[in-house]
């Protein structure tokens, strides 16, 4: 139940900030690597969540 609340909270935050984030990413005057920053953050968050869920005896 606790993970569901976290996912719902993250989805709500993503929904609220998506227009601002999208305009920041596609801004022509911005750096070329901006979309990659978002994907690196997604990968890091997924890694942290999986590392916390994995038990020592899991292979």
Residue pairs with C-beta under 8 A, 6 or more apart in sequence:
21 38
24 30
24 34
25 34
25 35
25 38
27 34
